[in-house]
Amino acid sequence: MGMKDNDRGLWRDGDDSKTDLHTEGKTRCFNQGTHQTSPEACSMQPEDDSLRLKSASLGESAVTADDDGVKRSHKGESCENDEEGHLVYHIGLVMNERYEVVSTLGAGAFGKVVECIDRHRDEHVAVKIVRNIDCFREVAKSEIAVLEEINSLDDDNRFACVRMLDWFEHEGHICIVFELLGLSTFEFLRRNQFLPFSVEQIRHMAFQIFRAICFLHRNKLTHTDLKPENILFVSSEYDDKMERKLRSLDVKVVDFGTATFDHEHHESLVSTRHYRAPEVILDLGWNQSCDVWSLGCVLMEFYLGHTLFPTHDSKEHLAMMEKVLGPIPVHLLKQTRKQHYVHNEHLNWDRQSSSDNYIRKHCKPLKKYMQRKSEEERQLFDLLSCMLEYDVSRRITLEEALWHPFFSPMRPQKHQRS
């Protein structure tokens, strides 16, 4: 889940970040989609890290050389914490008598991610160094438990979930060792001027992602934070430096810090804003199908090159949904605990407001986003309409979605349904 840019080495977010429809909604909102003990909830400076840091599990974000917490001296030890509980380390530090720090890959609310050489295996890995603060340690322990379960259930690595290779403690910091991956799908889009992926590329990536999350669901686990930042390319090498045509479409899902087993307590608020299902916003309770909604939003972002619901406000978010998907069913509005969202069995929304003007400008009915009328695009949008279904009882499952005609080219002929 760590990231290295194969073209330019360690990359840094700089002044080239865009602030437009692609990223505006992400920078406007706070990331509330976590457990109460999550990094965001525990952060000393609560803010939305979804754009600045790209991914809570840090397959991506990088920091500047002057602000990465690295000591450039090569002293033999590093036992310091900074004032926010991050480990202060140096290039060349060896942790657990095995992992030698060679660069900083990124930093997030939870801690920092470094690239290391595993001296036992002579290979490069990513190590997440968690802040030495109790609530972050608890989230890290939860993530380790989930990753250990995934490893045991998928010991031959058939499904596209990031592999935890090891974990240990260093000077009071929990450290999780992962395979080193490439750019996130969001960061690839950003570097490619937000040119969308082709339908064929979407099909190949979606099939892997759906199989991975379906595997989680079969094993009574919900990811809860699916977004382009948490889907990483195994390798982000590309051929054409102008159009950045990827050599491989292999991807992996990362960030299991807020993954929840079916039997565990379900926090009322999960998921990052733009990928949050209506049942979560309406406080109706949620289950595995919230992952399906999130993936529907992700696929639309791959297709458009920008987020489907660019908002920072829950009521505006619901109004955007109605513009794209039609009215929210009355029975859901009747059940919501958020009755201030409802007026006369309709969404309590001012159609004359500036926010409504913004929605009319940036949103339209789902099928009108279709750019061509090819059969493969019709199939994609049919699948999306099944995923972006308000009613959880009617929303397609990922098991069913994998048999949708959109994925027919991905299945061997003998496995086609008649």
C-alpha positions in Angstrom: 0.0 0.0 0.0 2.9 2.3 0.0 3.6 4.1 -3.2 6.5 5.0 -5.4 6.2 6.8 -8.7 8.1 4.7 -11.2 8.7 7.8 -13.5 10.0 10.4 -11.1 10.8 8.5 -7.9 9.3 10.0 -4.7 6.6 12.4 -5.6 5.3 15.4 -3.8 2.0 17.2 -3.8 2.9 20.8 -4.8 1.4 23.8 -6.5 0.1 21.7 -9.4 -2.9 20.5 -7.4 -6.2 21.4 -9.1 -9.0 23.1 -7.4 -12.0 22.7 -9.7 -14.9 20.3 -10.1 -12.5 17.4 -9.9 -11.3 18.3 -6.4 -13.4 21.2 -5.2 -15.9 19.0 -3.4 -13.2 17.0 -1.8 -11.4 20.1 -0.4 -14.6 21.7 0.8 -15.7 18.9 3.1 -14.6 17.3 6.4 -13.9 13.6 6.3 -16.5 12.3 8.8 -16.7 8.8 7.5 -14.9 6.9 10.4 -15.3 5.1 13.6 -15.2 7.4 16.6 -11.7 6.1 17.4 -10.6 6.6 13.8 -7.6 8.8 12.8 -9.9 11.6 11.7 -11.8 11.5 14.9 -8.6 11.4 17.0 -6.8 14.0 14.9 -5.6 17.0 16.9 -6.5 19.2 13.9 -9.7 17.8 12.5 -9.9 18.5 8.8 -10.6 16.6 5.5 -7.4 14.7 4.5 -9.1 13.1 1.5 -7.4 15.4 -1.0 -4.4 16.7 0.8 -3.3 13.3 2.0 -5.1 11.3 -0.7 -5.6 8.1 1.4 -6.0 7.3 5.0 -3.9 4.2 4.5 -1.3 6.1 2.5 -0.9 4.4 -0.7 -0.1 7.9 -1.7 0.4 11.2 -0.1 3.8 12.6 0.1 5.2 15.5 2.1 7.9 18.0 1.3 11.5 17.3 2.0 11.5 20.1 4.6 8.4 18.9 6.4 8.4 15.1 6.5 9.6 14.5 10.0 12.8 12.9 8.8 16.1 13.5 10.5 18.8 13.7 7.8 21.6 12.8 10.2 22.7 9.2 10.3 22.9 8.6 14.0 22.4 5.1 15.1 19.1 5.6 16.8 15.9 7.5 16.8 13.7 7.5 19.9 12.0 10.8 19.6 8.3 11.7 19.1 7.2 15.1 17.8 4.5 17.1 19.6 1.8 15.3 17.7 3.0 11.8 18.5 4.7 11.1 15.2 8.0 9.2 15.3 11.0 11.4 14.4 13.2 9.1 12.4 16.1 9.4 10.0 17.1 7.8 6.6 19.0 4.7 7.4 17.1 3.9 10.6 16.7 0.2 11.0 13.5 -0.9 12.8 12.9 -4.3 14.3 16.5 -5.2 13.2 15.1 -5.7 9.7 13.5 -2.7 8.0 15.9 0.1 6.9 14.2 3.4 6.1 15.1 4.7 2.6 12.5 7.4 2.0 9.3 9.0 3.2 6.2 8.0 1.1 3.6 10.1 2.9 2.0 11.3 6.0 -1.6 11.3 7.3 -3.6 11.9 10.4 -2.7 8.3 11.6 1.1 8.7 11.2 3.6 8.3 8.4 4.5 5.8 5.7 8.1 5.1 4.8 9.7 3.0 2.1 12.1 0.5 3.6 14.4 -2.2 2.5 13.5 -5.5 4.1 17.0 -6.9 4.9 15.7 -10.4 5.4 14.1 -10.6 1.9 16.1 -8.0 0.1 13.0 -6.3 -1.2 11.3 -2.9 -0.9 8.2 -2.6 1.3 6.0 0.2 2.8 5.8 0.6 6.5 3.0 2.5 8.2 4.3 4.1 11.4 1.3 4.9 13.6 1.3 7.8 15.9 2.0 6.9 19.5 -1.4 8.0 20.8 -3.9 5.6 22.3 -6.8 6.1 19.9 -4.6 5.7 16.9 -3.0 2.5 18.4 -6.5 1.1 18.8 -7.4 1.8 15.2 -4.1 0.2 14.1 -4.8 -2.9 16.2 -8.3 -3.2 14.5 -6.7 -2.8 11.1 -4.1 -5.5 11.9 -6.9 -7.9 13.0 -8.8 -7.4 9.7 -5.6 -7.8 7.7 -4.6 -11.0 9.5 -8.1 -12.3 8.8 -7.8 -11.4 5.1 -4.4 -13.1 4.9 -5.7 -16.3 6.5 -8.7 -16.4 4.3 -6.8 -15.6 1.1 -3.4 -17.2 1.7 -2.8 -17.7 -2.0 -3.5 -14.0 -2.7 -6.4 -14.5 -5.2 -8.2 -11.4 -4.3 -7.1 -7.8 -4.8 -6.6 -6.7 -1.2 -3.3 -5.3 -0.1 -1.1 -7.8 1.7 0.1 -7.1 5.2 3.6 -8.7 5.4 4.4 -8.1 9.0 3.8 -5.8 12.0 5.8 -4.9 15.0 6.3 -2.1 17.6 9.1 0.4 17.5 9.6 2.9 20.4 5.9 2.6 21.3 4.7 3.0 17.7 2.8 0.2 16.0 4.3 -0.4 12.6 2.5 -2.3 9.8 4.5 -3.6 6.9 2.8 -3.8 3.4 3.7 -4.7 -0.1 4.9 -1.6 -2.0 2.3 -0.6 -4.6 1.9 2.2 -7.2 -0.2 5.3 -7.5 -3.8 5.5 -6.4 -6.4 5.7 -9.1 -7.2 9.2 -7.9 -3.6 10.3 -8.1 -3.2 8.8 -11.5 -6.3 10.8 -12.7 -4.9 13.9 -11.1 -1.6 13.6 -12.9 -3.3 12.8 -16.1 -5.3 16.1 -16.0 -8.4 14.2 -14.9 -8.8 12.5 -18.2 -11.3 9.7 -17.5 -10.5 6.0 -17.8 -12.0 4.2 -20.8 -14.9 1.9 -20.4 -12.6 -1.1 -21.1 -10.2 0.1 -18.4 -13.1 0.6 -16.0 -14.3 -3.0 -16.7 -10.9 -4.5 -15.9 -10.4 -2.5 -12.7 -14.0 -2.9 -11.5 -13.9 -6.7 -11.9 -10.9 -7.0 -9.6 -12.3 -4.5 -7.1 -15.8 -6.2 -7.1 -14.2 -9.6 -6.6 -12.1 -8.3 -3.7 -15.0 -6.6 -1.9 -17.3 -9.5 -2.6 -14.7 -11.7 -0.9 -14.9 -9.4 2.1 -18.7 -9.5 2.1 -18.8 -13.3 2.0 -16.6 -13.2 5.1 -18.9 -10.8 6.9 -16.8 -7.8 6.6 -17.6 -4.3 5.2 -14.8 -2.0 4.0 -16.8 1.3 4.6 -14.3 3.6 3.0 -14.1 2.8 -0.7 -12.9 5.6 -2.9 -10.4 6.2 -5.7 -7.7 7.2 -3.1 -8.0 3.7 -1.6 -7.7 1.8 -4.8 -4.0 1.5 -5.9 -2.4 0.3 -9.0 0.0 -2.5 -8.4 2.4 -0.7 -10.8 1.8 2.8 -12.1 4.3 2.6 -14.9 3.0 3.9 -18.2 4.2 4.0 -21.8 3.1 7.3 -23.3 4.4 10.2 -21.3 1.9 12.5 -22.8 -1.3 10.5 -22.3 0.1 8.2 -19.5 -1.2 4.9 -20.9 -0.9 2.4 -18.2 1.0 -0.8 -18.8 -1.0 -2.7 -16.3 -4.6 -2.3 -14.9 -3.9 -4.5 -11.9 -5.2 -2.8 -8.8 -5.6 -3.5 -5.1 -7.9 -2.2 -2.3 -6.2 -0.6 0.7 -7.1 1.0 4.0 -8.9 -1.4 6.3 -8.7 0.9 9.3 -12.5 1.4 9.4 -13.5 -2.0 8.1 -16.2 -3.5 10.2 -17.3 -7.1 10.8 -21.0 -7.8 10.7 -21.1 -8.7 14.4 -19.3 -5.5 15.5 -20.9 -2.3 16.6 -21.7 -0.2 13.5 -20.9 3.5 13.9 -23.7 5.7 12.5 -21.4 7.7 10.3 -19.1 5.9 7.9 -17.5 6.5 4.5 -15.9 9.6 3.0 -18.5 12.3 2.0 -18.7 11.8 -1.8 -19.1 8.0 -1.6 -21.5 7.9 1.4 -24.7 6.0 0.8 -28.1 7.7 1.4 -29.0 5.3 4.2 -25.9 6.5 6.1 -26.8 10.2 5.6 -30.4 9.5 6.7 -29.2 7.5 9.7 -31.2 4.5 8.7 -28.5 2.0 9.7 -26.2 0.4 7.2 -24.8 -2.9 6.1 -22.5 -4.3 3.3 -24.6 -2.6 0.6 -23.0 0.8 1.6 -19.9 -0.6 -0.1 -21.9 -1.2 -3.3 -23.1 2.4 -3.3 -19.6 3.7 -2.8 -18.3 1.6 -5.7 -21.0 3.0 -7.9 -19.8 6.5 -7.1 -16.2 5.3 -7.7 -17.0 3.9 -11.2 -18.8 7.1 -12.1 -15.7 9.1 -11.1 -13.5 6.8 -13.3 -15.9 7.4 -16.2 -16.2 11.2 -15.7 -12.8 12.1 -14.4 -14.5 13.9 -11.5 -16.7 13.1 -8.5 -20.4 12.6 -9.1 -21.5 14.4 -6.0 -19.2 17.4 -5.4 -20.6 18.7 -2.1 -19.7 19.3 1.5 -23.2 19.3 3.0 -25.5 16.4 3.7 -28.8 18.0 2.6 -27.1 19.3 -0.5 -25.8 15.8 -1.1 -29.3 14.4 -0.9 -30.5 17.0 -3.3 -27.8 16.1 -5.7 -28.8 12.5 -5.5 -32.4 13.5 -6.4 -31.1 15.4 -9.4 -29.2 12.4 -10.6 -31.3 9.5 -9.5 -34.8 10.9 -9.0 -36.8 11.5 -5.8 -35.8 9.7 -2.6 -38.6 7.1 -1.8 -41.1 8.4 0.7 -40.8 5.3 2.9 -37.1 6.1 3.5 -37.9 9.7 4.3 -40.5 8.5 6.8 -38.0 6.3 8.6 -35.1 8.7 8.9 -34.0 10.0 12.3 -33.0 13.2 10.5 -36.4 14.6 10.2 -35.1 18.1 9.6 -34.2 16.8 6.1 -37.9 16.2 5.5 -40.9 18.4 4.8 -44.3 17.0 3.7 -42.8 13.6 2.9 -40.3 15.3 0.5 -36.7 16.4 0.9 -36.7 19.7 2.7 -34.9 21.6 -0.1 -35.2 25.2 -1.3 -35.4 25.1 -5.1 -34.7 28.8 -5.4 -31.4 28.7 -3.4 -27.9 29.3 -4.7 -27.2 25.7 -3.7 -29.9 24.5 -6.1 -28.3 26.6 -8.9 -25.0 24.9 -8.1 -26.7 21.5 -8.4 -28.4 22.4 -11.7 -25.0 23.4 -13.0 -23.1 20.4 -11.9 -25.6 17.5 -11.8 -28.0 15.9 -14.3 -29.9 12.6 -14.6 -27.7 9.6 -14.6 -28.3 8.4 -18.1 -27.5 11.9 -19.5 -23.9 11.4 -18.4 -23.5 8.7 -21.0 -21.2 10.0 -23.6 -21.7 7.4 -26.3 -24.6 5.0 -27.0 -22.4 1.9 -27.4 -23.6 -1.4 -26.0 -20.8 -1.5 -23.5 -21.7 1.9 -22.2 -25.4 1.0 -22.0 -24.4 -2.0 -19.9 -22.1 0.1 -17.7 -24.9 2.5 -16.9 -27.4 -0.3 -16.3 -25.0 -1.7 -13.7 -24.5 1.8 -12.2 -28.3 2.3 -11.9 -28.5 -1.0 -10.0 -25.7 0.0 -7.7 -27.0 3.6 -7.1 -30.3 2.4 -5.8 -31.7 4.2 -2.8 -33.4 1.2 -1.3 -30.9 -1.2 0.3 -33.3 -4.1 -0.2 -33.4 -3.4 -4.0 -29.7 -2.5 -4.5 -27.7 -5.1 -6.4 -25.2 -7.2 -4.4 -21.6 -7.5 -5.6 -22.2 -11.3 -6.0 -25.0 -10.4 -8.5 -23.0 -7.5 -10.0 -20.2 -9.9 -11.1 -22.7 -11.7 -13.3 -24.0 -8.5 -14.9 -23.6 -8.5 -18.7 -21.0 -5.6 -18.4 -18.5 -8.2 -17.1 -19.2 -10.9 -19.7 -15.9 -10.2 -21.4 -14.1 -10.9 -18.1 -15.5 -14.4 -17.8 -14.4 -17.6 -19.6 -17.0 -18.7 -22.2 -17.8 -21.8 -20.2 -18.8 -19.7 -17.2 -21.3 -17.5 -19.1 -24.9 -17.7 -18.0 -27.4 -18.6 -20.6 
